[in-house]
Amino acid sequence: GIEVVSTEISEILPPDEIPAAAARLRIEKAQAEYESVELEAVQKWIDQLALKGIKPELALEVMQTEREKAKVERKIIRFEHAEEVAKIIAAATERLAGAILANKESK
């Protein structure tokens, strides 16, 4: 017979599923690390805004909007000449109060 003294295997390739699973695992681990770092940065930003007097909910909304993670639609009504209108309303209120008092005194 033939006696085999040694054999040499030059390359062993695993099934295709094993490298694919390892790649997915590396990607998931990297994403988890990124999300952890991102969460920490977001929390610091929210805390800084809170120190400036902004409510945490609004700070989160602002941060997500700036990072384009959320879209917020707000309708802002700009009222021109608000101070003048306020003066007119105050003067009308004073006249009305004066008329009511005068009416009560005359009765």
C-alpha positions in Angstrom: 0.0 0.0 0.0 0.7 3.7 0.0 1.5 5.4 3.3 0.5 9.2 3.6 3.1 10.9 5.8 1.7 14.5 5.6 -0.9 16.5 3.7 -1.0 20.2 3.1 -4.2 22.2 2.8 -3.5 25.5 1.2 -6.8 27.2 1.7 -10.0 26.5 3.7 -13.0 28.5 2.7 -16.0 28.7 5.0 -19.5 28.5 3.6 -20.7 31.9 2.2 -23.2 32.4 5.1 -20.4 32.7 7.7 -18.5 35.7 6.2 -21.9 37.3 5.4 -23.0 36.9 9.0 -19.7 38.2 10.3 -20.1 41.3 8.1 -23.6 41.9 9.3 -22.4 41.6 12.9 -19.6 44.1 12.3 -22.1 46.6 10.7 -24.6 46.2 13.6 -21.8 46.7 16.1 -20.6 49.8 14.4 -24.1 51.2 14.1 -24.8 50.6 17.8 -21.6 52.4 18.7 -22.5 55.3 16.4 -26.0 55.5 17.8 -24.6 55.5 21.4 -22.2 58.4 20.5 -25.0 60.3 18.7 -27.4 59.8 21.6 -24.8 61.2 24.0 -24.2 64.3 21.8 -27.9 64.9 21.4 -28.5 64.7 25.2 -25.7 67.2 25.8 -27.2 69.5 23.2 -30.7 69.2 24.8 -29.1 69.9 28.2 -27.4 73.0 26.9 -30.7 74.3 25.5 -32.5 73.5 28.7 -29.9 75.6 30.6 -30.9 78.5 28.3 -34.5 78.1 29.5 -35.9 76.0 26.6 -38.2 73.1 27.6 -36.6 69.7 26.9 -39.5 68.7 24.5 -39.0 71.9 22.4 -35.2 71.4 22.5 -35.6 67.8 21.2 -37.9 69.1 18.5 -35.5 71.8 17.5 -32.6 69.4 17.4 -34.4 66.8 15.4 -35.6 69.4 12.9 -32.1 70.8 12.5 -30.7 67.3 11.9 -33.5 66.7 9.4 -34.8 63.7 11.5 -38.2 65.4 11.8 -40.2 67.9 9.9 -42.1 70.5 11.9 -44.6 72.8 10.4 -45.5 75.8 12.4 -47.8 78.6 11.4 -46.4 81.9 12.6 -48.6 84.9 12.3 -46.7 88.1 12.1 -48.8 91.0 13.4 -47.5 94.3 12.0 -47.9 97.4 14.1 -48.8 95.4 17.2 -47.7 98.1 19.6 -49.9 100.7 17.9 -52.9 98.3 18.0 -52.2 97.6 21.7 -52.2 101.3 22.4 -55.5 101.7 20.5 -57.1 98.8 22.5 -55.8 100.2 25.8 -57.3 103.7 25.0 -60.6 102.1 23.9 -60.7 100.1 27.1 -60.1 103.2 29.2 -62.8 105.1 27.4 -65.2 102.2 27.8 -64.4 101.9 31.5 -64.9 105.6 31.9 -68.2 105.5 30.1 -69.4 102.6 32.3 -68.4 104.4 35.4 -70.1 107.6 34.2 -73.2 105.6 33.4 -73.3 104.1 36.9 -72.8 107.4 38.6 -75.6 109.0 36.7 -78.1 106.4 37.8 
